[in-house]
Amino acid sequence: MPGFPSTIHPSTYLSSPIQCNLSAVSLINPPNYEALSYRWGDLKIRSTIQLENQDFSITTSLKEALVRLRDRTRPMKYWIDQIRINQGDSSEKNRQVPLMGEVYSKAGIVKAWLGEEAEEGEKAFRLSERCWELFKDELEELIIREYWRRVWMIREIGRARQCIVLSGPNKTDLKSLMAMSELIADFDGEFFQGVFDRGVSQFYQSIHSTRFLLSFNQASDWYIAVPNNPDVVTVETILGSTGHFGHTNPHDRIYGLLGVHVFREIST
């Protein structure tokens, strides 16, 4: 039974210490909860929160996310890998990692944390919500974040019921953000080609990554509905389409796909 911080206590001040508790639940009939998708960041840069009234070390990247996710008035329930899984215990990781796909797919909302906003971050979110009022440069700033190249992202948000993207105090729905990205790509193909020709390929790869997530989500649903469909997405297709995703450890390339429904079914 995977557990998660059952309570992230509310606070009206960003500077207040983060306090949370753990509980164990069953994935068969879980309570309503949300899941966090994020980059761990530099493992050497650490911060401390209060977990079960004890000091608990996490990466500063996660601490920044928790500060923004914490509600002002009500407790919030989240599943967060860095808090839930003992990273120093290989046997526990081997038990928990295969369940992560199910954990994220059953979450009421998956929230994707990109990090604190950059100078143009707020404009990028307004662009997603108000279409053509702002320019593609602001959207580029949001999409070139390293977050979009994480192989773990496939499992965390690829099959999420709903995904909210956060950057600093701003947020938007993933589908809205991706629809805007595709619209600009189709409308201004010369811009994308120019970026690629100049060797700035990260933008192109980020667009490809996020588009793949949405297409994979649909393909995965089709596989579940028609398990004997010969045209289903294959392991080779998934590995080929995710070759440019980044990972800290080579094992993460496989770990990051273990929770993917299609990958799991074909592998057995």
N, C-alpha and C positions, 0 to 999 in steps of 0.2 A: 504494500500500500504506500504509494509515494506521498510524502507530506509536503507542506508548503507553509510559508509564514501565514498562519491563519489570520493574524492581525498586524497591520502596520498602523500604529496609533496615530491619530490626527494631530495636527498642530497648525496654528495660524502663523507661525514664524518659520521662515526658511532655515534659520540658524539653529533651531531646536534639534537636539539629538534624535536620531532615528531609533525608534523602539518597536520591536515586533516579537511575536511568539510563534511557535511551531505547533502543528497538529497533524495527525495522520488521518487520511481519508481514503476511501475506495474509489477507483475509477469507474466502477460499475454504476454507481448512482452518486456522483460527486455533488457537493454543494456548489452554488454559484461562485466562481472565482475567475480571476484574470491571470494571464501569463505575460512575463516580460521577455522580450527579445532584445539583445543589446550586445555591444562589443565589450569584452572584458577589459581591454586596454592594457597598459603596462602592469604586469603582475607585481613589480617591485614598488609601485606607487600605491600605498595602502591607506585606508581610512578605517575607522572603528564605529560600529553601531552597537546598540543594546539588543541582544537576542536572549530571551528568557532571563532578563535582568543581569546578563553577563556580557562583558566586552567580547565582541566578535569582529574579526578582521575581514574586510572585503576590499576589492579594488576601488580606487577612487572613482573610476568610471561608473560603477554600480551605485556608489554613494550619491553621486550627482543625480542619477536617475531616480533613486528613492526620494530624494528631497523634492523633486518635481512631481512625482507620482502621489506623494502623500496628500491626503485630503485635509481640508481645514477643519471639518466638523465630524466626520464619520470614519470608523475603521475600515480598512480596505483589505481584501484577501488577494494575495498574489502567489503564483508559483515562480520561484526564482532559483535557477540551478546552483548558483554560487553559494546560496544559503542552505539549500536543501541537500545537495550531494556533497559528501565528504571527498574532496578532491585528492586527498592523500591515501584513500582506501580504494585500491584497484578493484577489489571484489564488489564493493558497493557501486562503483561506477559501472561495472559490467552488468549489474542488476538494473540500475536506474536508467542508463542511457537508452536502451531499447524501448523504454516506456515513454520517452520524451515526446515522440510523435503523437501518441495518444493523449498525453497531458496537454499539449498545445491545441490539438484538434477539439478537445472537449472544453477548453476554456471559453467562457462567455465572450471575452474580448482578448486579443493578443495585442499588446502595446509594444511598438518598435521604437526603441530609444536611439536616436542618432547622435546625441550628445548635446552640449550646450550650444545655443545658437551662435552662428557667425554673424558678421556685420550685416549680411544680406539675408539671413535666415528668415526673419519675420516677413520680408517681401516674398520669399519663396512660398511660404504657407499661404499668403494672401493670393498669390498667383494660382495655386491649386484650387482655391475656393471661388475666385472671381475671374477665372479664365484669362481673357486677353488683356486685362487691365494693366498687367505688368509684363516684363520681357523675359525671354528665355534665359538670359544670363543669371537671373536670380534663381530660376529653377535648376540650372546647372549646378550652382553652389550647393544645393540641397542633395542632388542625386550623386555627386562625385564623392560623397562621404564614404570612408572605408567600410562602414557598416554593410553596404550593399554587396560587398564582395566576400562576406562570410559564408562558408559552406554550411554552417549550422543554421543559417537563415532559411534554407530550403525546408527543413523540418519544422522550424519554429513558426513561420508565418505562411508557408506554402499552402497549408490546408486549414488555416485558421478560419473560424466562422466569421469573424470580423477583426480587422487589424487597424489600429490607430497608430499613426506615425507621430512621434514627438521630437521636437528640437527646442531645447530650452523651455520657455513657457508656452510655446506654440504647438498646435496639433492639427491633424487633418486625417481623413480616411485614406487608407492606402489605395483603394480603387480610384478615388478622385485624383490622387497624385499621379498614378500611373496613366490614367486616361488623358490627363493634361500632357504628360510626357510624350505619349504616343501621338497625340494630336500635333504637337510642335514638331516631332520627328517627321511625320508625314507631310506637314505643311512646309517645313524648311529643311529638306534633305541636304541642300548644299551646305548648310551650317554644320550638320553632323559630319558630312564627308570632309569638310575643311578641318574640323577638329581632329579627325582621325589622321588625315594626311600630315598634319603638323606633329604627329607623334604623341598627341595627348589622347591616348587610347582609353584612359580610365573612364571617361565620360561614356564612351561607346559601350564599354563592358558593363558599366553600371546599368545603362538602359537595357542591355541584353539580359542582365541578371534579373531585373525586376519584371521584364516582359515574360521571361521564362517561368517565373514563379506563378504568374497568373495563368499561363497556358498549362503549366503542370497541374495546377489546382483543378482545372477543368478535366484534364486527362485522367487524373486520379479518381475523380468522381465517376467518370465514364467506366473506368476499370472496375470500380466497386459495383456499379449497376450491371455490367456485362462482363463477368469474370473470364469468360471463354473467348472474348473478342480477340481475334488474331492480330488486329492492328493496334493493340494496346502499347503504351510506352514501355520500352524494354530497359533492362539494366544498362545495356550499351548506350542507349539514347540518353539516359539520365547522366551517366558518367561523362559522355561526350559533351553534353550541354552544360555541365558544371565544371569543366576543366579549368576555367579561369578563376574560379572562386578561390579565395585565400584560406589558409589554415596554418595554425601555429605548429601543430604536430602532424606528421604524415598520416598517423592513424585517424586523425579527425576527418580525413577525406571519406573514410568508410563509416566512422561513428556518426558523422553528420547526415548520413543517408539511411542509417539503420531504422529510423522511425518512419521512413517514407513507405506508404502502403504498397505501392507498386513494387518497389525494391524488395520489401520484405516478402511479399507473396511469391515473386519469381525466384527468390533466393532459396525458398524452402522446398 
